[in-house]
Amino acid sequence: MPLHTAKFAINVRHSFHLSRMNSTNIPNYADLHNSSPKLPSRISCTTSKQLGPLIYGSESLSQELQISVGAVQMACFLCQRVQSNLLNNNAHIQAKDDHSPVTVADWSVQAIISWVLSKSFGSKNVSIVAEEDVQTLSKPDAGQLLECVVETVNECLSEAHRFGLERPERTLSTSEVLEAIAQCSHSSDGSTARFWTLDPVDGTLGFIRGDQYAVALALIEDGEVVLGVLGCPNYPMRREWLCYHPRYHRIISKLSAATSECWDKGCVVYAQKGSGVAWMQPLVRANKSLVWPNYAIPIQLSSVDDPAIATFCEPVEKANSSHSFTAGLAHSIGLRNQPLRVYSMAKYATIARGDAEIFMKFAKAGYKEKIWEHAAGVVIIQEAGGVVTDARGRPLNFSNGMYLERLDRGVIACSGANLHDKIIRAIDASWSSSCL
């Protein structure tokens, strides 16, 4: 049963949830605030109830990790506010030229992250490749929409200190907000070997429907992702909550005491190249602050490598992914579980956390994968110990502008090499009849 259609009732369990409740290879998220997690064998660290991230690499990159985690945490805070309003009315939802939706949150998140990175590291030192532009906001009839974006940006930045970030000395003007959005281009011209990628709201359709979505920020150097942060505001910290629709969490949260953490949901997952570990922390709660160290825990991949009990993820929408081909592959490999269909890059978090073992995506003819749709998730899975390649088994290359131009056939992410090899062999055997 797809994740996004989970039953809206406490006594109905998701089949995915039931089949995995007794798995022992994943940290116990239920004990997040009560005990220290078991660290991966590659890491040694003194245990603590407030286990914080181990920062690796150069001093500048360590600072970039901390700033980017804070920026994504703040972006998730913004998105939660906007999503709550969108569920009550459909105002401020626009359609792009390709008919895909865009909301106030898309532009607002792009503005605040652009502003934070430029303020922290200097605008001359920051190059950002992102999804949104200012064309729609600049139209004569977009005054009310633009006003809402500017207001949303300033409300969010006024609380930047809660996320360990510097806030503006004054309210940003309309032109400054537009400038922050416009500073992000649609592609790298090849002259910049070091740049950020940003998908401000990946899975906008899921966002509009009150379901899964993600804020994805990554740093790329010479075609390789060196830092990735993935914010998943509706993805629960505790695995067993996957059986409930996100709207159920909102109802329970309203009924629970303001100080209660038993229904916390939403997480930020991040990793830095070469560290050999990926981390997860809960979203900053209302009136709380992000401090370092914090309640971050190392996440672990699933150890399942038997296709008969493995679970694979795929996109919800059929528009840019072939469900029929993945179904055929699943049958040929021996995958018996129903696919876990998830909006957005939250699928990468699903693999990295050990909630599933495989992610497969095969775009239909004419669709090109964009770098901001994958970059953050790739480094997170890789540092957790997993494998991400194209369907030929080659590493993804992020040095050719806004698209994964050299992508061969599709994207495969796996928790382990054995499952990955089986999938690649199955693709080779069946590709000629795929019609993709």
Phi, psi and omega in degrees: 000130181299146180301321186285354177245021179301146186294143184270060180200148186287334186267008179251121183262144176281137182299325178298317179299312184297325185282351187234003186299330185263010179297138183249002185267006184241142177304145181277098183294336179297333181262020186307316185264003186246337183208166181273138180284160175282125183280150175302153185297339182280351185240137172241133184199144175293127182289151181200148176295332177251066182288122182253170182290143172270120185265129181243168173087193182292162180299321182294320179291324177298319177294321179296324177296313182294318179296317183290324176296316178297320180295319180290321175302315180294322178296321177295320176301316178298313183298320180299320177296312183293318181298321178301321178288322182294330181290340179268334176204161184260019178294151176067029169251125182243166176246135177280179179298330179270010177075004175282149184281155174217144185233175175305323182296321181303308181291321183293317178296317179299321180294313185289322179290320176300315181295316182296313181296317180294319179293322185282323188240358181091127184301329180288341182261000185242124173239128185234129173255115187222173190278321191266159173230183185254009185300312181296319181291340183269357180289149182304327183267012183259018185302314181293320178297313180298319179300320179293319178297313181299317179296317180296317180299312183291323176298319181289312182296336178295341179251019183302328181299333178295339184250019178073023184241155177282136179259159181298150177289337180211171178296134178288139178281168178302317181294326179289323177294315177299321179296320179296320178292316184290339179297336179273119180270171177275346182201162173267134183278004179093345180276345181254111182278348184227117182205163177263151168241144183218127166248102189298320174219093178278130185084048183301326179296318175296322178299314180296324183276002181078023184248206183288144172201175183211151169253121188237121180231133181216154176245129184242135176230123177050043175084000179241142179280124182251349180203135179218136177229129184232113178261126182235086188298335181253008180266116189291147175295325183262127188302324184294342180284353178298343182280355182248143176293144181307330181294332178295321178300320182296321179294313181297321180299321179291329181277340182277160176297151184300332182268357184288135178251004187292339180245023176307138173220162181094138181211161172239127181245138184207160180201157177233134183304133177092354183278333181075019179204147172242148187240155175226138175225152178289159174294149177293126181284162180305135178067013175253170181233152175275119180236156178239128359288167184219191181277051175272140178232148175288139180256154184233142175289160172289146177267001180293126174231011175267115182305332183296335181241005179279157178239137178241148179256153172207164180297155176288312186283139178273350186299323183237022179208140182268100177293327183293320180290318178295327177295319177295318177297315181303318179295316183291329180279335182102019176286122185258334182288150175295147180295145176264103183267120187230134172291143165076184178288002173303339177301323179294321176296324179301317179289312185298327181277350181087014179278345175204169184249337190223139169234124179233133175219125178235107184290147176286162183306133177096344180267133178246131178287133180265148187296326182287349178277353186223333193306306184299318182293327182298309183291329179294313179293318181298316181288335174286346178112006181269186184234132174227123180215178167278181186284359173264353180092013182261149178300148176286141182247124184251027186250014185241044178085206187283345181250153169279075190301324184266015180295130181257103171075310183187188181240132179234125174235132183222155177284341181207163184291327182296312178297320180299315180298320180296320180293315180299318179295320179294323177296314179301323184284335187243358188296323185299337181255013187279335183063024178258000000 
